[in-house]
Amino acid sequence: MVGRLGLAVGLGLGVGLGLVGCTSDVIVTPVIEGPVDDADASAFPRIDEVIITVAHDGSTRDLVSASFSRGEEVSIAGAPFGDDLVVHMSGFESASSVAYGRTCAFHADANGALSPHLFFSRSGKFASLGVSPLERMHGHAISYLGTALVIGGDAGGAGVATVERFDPVTGALSSVGTIDARDGSALALLGTSPPRVVVVGGQIGPVGAAFLELVDPTRKVERVDDLQAPMPRVGLTATSLTDGRVIVIGGNPPGGAPVGTISEVALGTGVEVRTLPRAVLAQPRTGHSATRLGDDLGAPVLVAGGTDAAGMPVAIAELFKPLSEELAKPITFAPAMLIPRSHHQAVRMPDGSVLFIGGINAAGSPVRTLELFTLDGGFMSVGDLPDTAGVIDNTVTPLPDGRVLIVGGRAVPGGPPTNTAFIARLDPLDGSVDVVPTDRLAVSRANHQAAVLCDGTILLTGGSAGADVAERYNPSATGRR
């Protein structure tokens, strides 16, 4: 007999899910999680209808679907077993869709019971979570196999060595090891099947870190000291290539001038680090951005902004070509930013263009002008950040529907952290960028961390001295199939 999934839901102030059926059916009981002590983001008890569906991950076609009113007992059957199933849950209030949640993909067969977690809250809201991450400023968060790894940073002037992992499948925050605490490092995913996180550069006391570290939650953190080409710099960037290599660009030794060096980190029999002899920046820089322009093999990396040896922002962008391991010749590629800037954010948009957000100019003033780069058109102005938006020390995170979430930061260098957040959307018709406000944070944050989880929500941690609250932004359902 072919295995089938059944779904049981009780609607009231909370929701419980259970898959039921004949003896060949697997029992799947998704754990419904929501905001903790956060009535503004909570979907209950205001919704009066939910629609529950089961589908394959990434598919727009529902295997089973049913709608249920408040107080009604839910029982669904008919979805086959599979290795990439997702439970979707949409909440309605007066016929308007106001809440959504989904599980991460899970495998279901007749071998046992499953309890995947489903985070359910009002759409477009930041929700306070019932986990307490470490206080952390200037750290990093990176999406890792659907989870979020939070690495590095400092608290009260002391480095944070503990690496934390938030897993949306279980809803748990845990410690997965320690690194050598240092400031100004960069990190990226290294290798494939599965990748590891490589942490490069940074400063320990007065000197740069000449080692690198590999982080993988399934094994201990590995420190590698014997490097053929050490990178003891701050202000450098690390960019993952589609073939699993990581390209490390620029930066400066603590107290020294920026360098034009480009290095490659790769996994072979061990960790291999080498300086690329044919790839030297025409303009050495630090505090820049390095953005891969596509997902195809050999997609180039755009290097833009940053400051030179005189501390002035670099206007001319450069293009690194991974297949030939060299930079495009300045005579053929030398686009200039309209407003040269450093310490900005850069994010690739759905059409392959790159949006530049915030940063500071030559006078040390905040830059609110948004610039969009395309290979055909170079840099162009596409609008401005609102006056209440953070310009530096913010996070910029792509959303599943192609929009961009801009969170927190400071309106001016050295200013107080903000609790504002905005959504940037590229208009595909005229190339303009619309920036509109979204929900506000529970706490003001700057130098915080943000990462996309496998259910399409965004985890935010750190960036507020003494605060241990984590928040989770729940975007609209669009793009989250």
N, C-alpha and C positions, 0 to 999 in steps of 0.2 A: 504494500500500500504506500502511495506517495505521501510523504510527510506534509503536514499543513500547519500553519500558525493560526491561532485564535487570539483575540484581544478582549480583555475585560477591563472596564474603566468605571469607577464610581465618581460622579460629579457632585461636588458640594463645596465646602470650603477648601478642599484639597482634592488631589487626584491620585488614584492608584491604578497601575496598569498590570494586567496579567494575561498571558497567552494561554488559552485553554483549548481542549479539543479531545480527539480520540486518543487511544493508547499510543499511536505512532507519533503524536505531536510533541514537540519540545515545549517546555514551560519557560516563557520569557516574561520577566516581571521588571519592566523599566522603572527605575527610581526617579520620581518626579521631584526635581529640586527647583527652588525659586529664591528670590531675594530674602535676606535675613533682616528683620526689623526695618523694612523699607516699603512702606505702604504705597509710595508713589510709583514704584516699579512693579509691585506685585500685581499679578493678573487676577487673583482671587480676593474677595468673593464677587467682584463686579461683573465678570463675564457670565453670560447666560446660555452660551452654546459653545461646544467644541467640535471640531472635525478631526478625527484620528485617521491617519493613513499609514500604510506600509508600502514601501517602494524599494527598488534597488538604488544604491547610492549613485547619484548623478543622473538618474532617469527622471523624466517629466511624467512618466506614466505610473499611476498608482496600481499596485497589485490588489489591494483592498482599501476601501474607504467607507466611512460611516459618520453620520452627524448625530449628536446627542445633546439634549437639553439638560438644564440644571436638575440635579436630583435623579436623573435617569441612569439606570445601570447599563453599562456598555458591554457588549459581547460581539466580537468580530472573528470570523473564521474564513479561511480560504487562501491565505498567502502561502506560497511554497517555501520550503527551506531554501537557504541561500548563504553565500559567503560575503555578501555586501549589502545586507538589508539595513534599512533606516526606518525608524518610526518618527512620523511627523505629527505635530499637535498644534492646531490653530485655535485661538480663542476669539469669540465674537461677542460684541456688546451692541445691542440694538442693530444687528445685522452688519455692523462694521468690524472688520478684522483689526483687533487691537493687541493681540498677543500671539507669540509663536515660540516654538522650541522643537528641536529635533535631537535624536541620538546621533552619536558618531556611528559609522558603519560597523556592523557586527555580523558574526557568523552564527547561523542557527542550523542545528541538525538534531538528530534524536539522541545525542549523547549526554545531554544534561541540561540543567536550568541555567538561565542567563539573567543578569540584572544590569543592563546598560543604563546609564544615567541620562536623563533628559532635562535640560535646564529650560524652564518655562517662565517667561516674564513678559511684561508689556514691551512692545516693539519700540525701538528708538530711545531706550532708557538705559542709564547706568544703574546697575543693581549691586547693592552691598552684599558681600559673601560672608559665609560663616567660617572662613579660614583666616589665619593670621600670619602673613608673610613677614620675614625679617624687615626691619627698617633698612632702607637701601636708597642711596642717592648715586646718580651717575652710572648705574649698572646697565646691564643689557638684558633684554628678553628676546628669545628666538623661538620660532615655531619648530618643534621637533617631533616628527611622526605624529602629528595631531595634538601633541601636548605643548606646554610652554616651559622652557627652561629659563630660569632667572639666574644670571651670573654676574659676579663682580660688584663694583660700587663700593661705597663707604657709608658709615653711619657715625655721626659725632666725631669725624676726623679719623676714624679707624677703618681700615679696609674690611670688607665683608668677604670672608673666604668660602662660606657655605653656598653650595649650588642647590637651588630649590627647583622642584618640578611640580607643575599642576597638571593633573590628568583629568580631563572632562569625562572620560569613560567611567571613572570611579568617584569623581568629585573630590579627590584627596590632594592635599599639598604635602610634599615630603622632601626631605633632604636626600640628595643622591651623591654626596661627596663634597670635597673641598678643593679649591684652587689656591695658588699663591696670590694673596691680595695685592692688587696694584691698581693704579689710576691710568686712564687714557689708553686702555687696550682696545682691540677690535676683535670681532669674532665673525665666523661664517660656518656654514655647513661644508664639511669636507668628505669626499668620497660618496659612494652610493651603496645601497643594498646591504645594510643600512648605512646612512651617513654618520659621521661623528661631528661634534662641534669643536673647531679649533680656535683657541684664544691666543692671539699674537700681540706682541708689543706691550706697551704700558710702562709705567714708571714705579720703581720701588725705592723710596727715599730719593736720593739725588741722581740715581742712575736708571737707565733703561733696562727693561727685562730682555735678556738675550736668549731666553728659552721660549718654548711654546708649550701649551697644554692641550690635551685632547679629552673631551668630556663625552661620555656615553652612559646613560642611566643604567645600562645592563652590565657595566663593568666599572672598575675603579678609574678615577681620573689619572691620566698618564702624563707625566712631565717629560719633555724631551729637551735635553741640554746640548747634546752634541750636534749642532747645526752647522752645515757647511756655509750657510749664509744667514747669520742671525739678524734679527730685526729689532734692535733695542730702541724703539722710537715711540713717540706719542703723536696723536693727530693723524695717524695713518688710517687707511681703509682696507678692509678685507672683503672681497667679492667672490661669491661662488660662481663657477662656470658650469655649464650644462653637463660637462663630462666628469664632474666631481672635483676638479682642481679648484684651488683658491688662489686668487691673485691679490697680492698685497702691494699697495701703491703709496709712495710718498711718506709724509710725516717728518718729524724732526727728533734728533736726540734731545733729551732734556737739557734746556738751556742753549741748544745749538740751532743752526740754520736748517731750513727744510732741505730735503734731499729729493732727487729725481728718480731714485731707485724703484724698480718694479721687480718683485720676487714672486716665485711660484711655490706653492705648497701642494704636495701630492702624496697619495698613499701608494706605496709599492710593497716591497718586502718589509718596509718600515715607513717612517715619515721622511720624505725627501723635500728639502728646501734648497732652491737655487736662485741666484740672481740672473735675470734675463739680460744677456749682454747687448742685444739689439733694441731693447726697450728702455729708453731713458727719457723721462719727461723733458720737454723743451723748456718748461718752466717748473722748477722744483716748487713744491707746495705742501702745506699742512692745513688741517681743518677743512678739507675739501670733501667732495662726494664722488663716488664711483658707482655707476649704475649700469647694469647689464641691459642691453637694448632689446633682448628677445630671449626666447627659449630654444631657438634652433642651435644646433651644434656650431660653434664658432661665432656666436653672436658677440658683437663688439661691446666694449665697456666705455662709457662716456665718463671722462674725468673733468670735473668742473668746479670752479670756485677755489676757495682756500686762500691762504696768504703766502707771500714770498718772504725772502730773507729780510726785507725792510718792514715787514708787517703789513704790507699793503695787499688788498684783495687782488687776485689774479683774474683778469677778464677773459683771457683766451682759454677755451676748452680744448681738450685733446682726446683722441680716440685710440684705445688699445685694441689690437686685433689678435685674438688668442691663437688662431691657426698659424699665423706667421710669426707670432711672438714679437711683434714690433708695433710701433705707433704709426698712425697715419701721418704722412709728411705734412708739415705745416703749410707748404705751398698749396696743398689741395684741401686741407681741413684746418681751419682756424676761426671758427665762429666765436663771437664775443658776446658775453652776457651784457644785457642792457644795463644792469646795475651789478657790478662785481661785488661778490659777497663771500663770507666764510661762515662756518658754523651753522649752515643752513640744512634743510632737509630736501631730499630729492626722491621722487617716487615715479616708477614707470606706470603709465596709464594704459587702459585697455587697447588703445590703437597703436601702442609702441612709442608714443611721445613720452617725454619726461617733464614732470611738473616740479618746479623749484619753489620752495616755500620758506619764507623767513630768512634768518641770518642777520649779519651786521655788515655795514658798508665800511668804506675807508675812514670815515669819521667816527666809527664805533657806534653809529646810530642804527636802530632797527630798520630792516627793509620789509615793507608791507607789500611791495609790488610782487605779484605772482608772474613768473616767467615759464613759458612752455617751450621745450626744445624738440625740434624734429630734424631728421637728417636732411630733408629737402629744404626746410625753411630757416634753420638755425634757431636763434632765440627770439621770442616775441612776447610782448606784454599781454596778459590775459585777465587782468583784474587786480584786485587788492584784497589783502586780509582785513577783516573788520577791526576796528579800533580796540575791541575787547579781546581779540585773539592773542594767544601767545606767539611770539616771533622767534624766540630762541628757547632752548631747553624743553621743547615740546616733543610729542611723538606724532608720527604720521604713518597711518596704517591703511593699506588697501582693504576695502570691504568686499564681500563676495559678489556684490552687484556691480563692481567696477568703480564705485565712488571711493572717496578717501576720507578717513576720519582723522581730524586734527585735534589733539587733546592737550590741554594744559599749557605749561610753559610760562614764560615771562614776557610782558609787553615791552620791557626795555631791559638791557643788560643790568644785572644786579637788582632788578625789581622784585616785588613779591610774586610768588607763584599764583597762577590763576586757576579758577575752577570751570572755565568755559571750554566748550567743545564745538566744533563746526564740521560740516560735511562739504567737501569740494566735489563738484561734478563737472566733467568735461562735456560740453555740448558738441555732439559729433557734426552738427550742421555748420556752425560758424567757428568752431574751435575755441570759443570762449569758455571760461571756467566760472561756474556759479558757486558761491560760498554762502551757506546758510547755517544758522545756529541749530544745534541739537540739544539734548538734555545736558544739564550741568552735573559736574562731579560732586560726590558727597564731601570730598576734601580737596583743597587746592593742591596741585601737583606741579613740580618742575623737576627736570632730570629724573623722570620716572621711567618705567618700563611698560611696554605693550607688545602683545603677541596674539596672532590669530589662532584659535583653537579649531579642532576638527569638526565642530558643529557650527562653525561660522561666527561664533561670538568672539569678543576680544577681551582678553584678560589684562587688567591694569594693576600694577603694584608699585610701591615705593614712591619717592619723590616728595614726601612730606615728613619733615623731622618729627620723630616720636609717634607717628601714626602707623598702625599695623593693619589697616583696613585694605582689603582687596576689593576691586570692583570689576564688573563684567558688563560690557556693552552688548546689547542685543539688537542687531540691525534688523531691517525688514526681512521678510522671508524670501525676497527676490534674490536669485542666484544661490540659494542654499539647498538646492535639491541634491 
